[in-house]
Amino acid sequence: MIKKWFKLKRNNIAQVQFIIEGYEGMATVTTVDPHTAIIQISIIPDFLQEVINLLENLKNKYHLEEIEYYTANI
């Protein structure tokens, strides 16, 4: 799995998750931190380019900001 992390507005988490996971079997979305609105997208390597294209389209509408790596403060 290829993992990418994004920061976005909290009220957009469910919408982005619904859209990405609607492309069955390409990627999954996990909310890493609901308070700071950090999500992790786990991408199946065979679909990397398709998911990158999708994320580029979503970045503008949902203001996704890719971050290098995220670890939760546990």
Secondary structure in CASP SS format (residue, H / E / C, confidence):
PFRMAT SS
TARGET T0000
AUTHOR 0000-0000-0000
METHOD secondary structure of the structure
MODEL  1
M C 1.00
I E 1.00
K E 1.00
K E 1.00
W E 1.00
F E 1.00
K E 1.00
L C 1.00
K C 1.00
R H 1.00
N H 1.00
N H 1.00
I H 1.00
A H 1.00
Q H 1.00
V H 1.00
Q H 1.00
F H 1.00
I H 1.00
I H 1.00
E H 1.00
G H 1.00
Y C 1.00
E C 1.00
G C 1.00
M C 1.00
A E 1.00
T E 1.00
V E 1.00
T E 1.00
T E 1.00
V E 1.00
D E 1.00
P C 1.00
H C 1.00
T C 1.00
A C 1.00
I E 1.00
I E 1.00
Q E 1.00
I E 1.00
S E 1.00
I E 1.00
I C 1.00
P H 1.00
D H 1.00
F H 1.00
L H 1.00
Q H 1.00
E H 1.00
V H 1.00
I H 1.00
N H 1.00
L H 1.00
L H 1.00
E H 1.00
N H 1.00
L H 1.00
K H 1.00
N H 1.00
K H 1.00
Y H 1.00
H C 1.00
L C 1.00
E E 1.00
E E 1.00
I E 1.00
E C 1.00
Y C 1.00
Y C 1.00
T C 1.00
A C 1.00
N C 1.00
I C 1.00
END
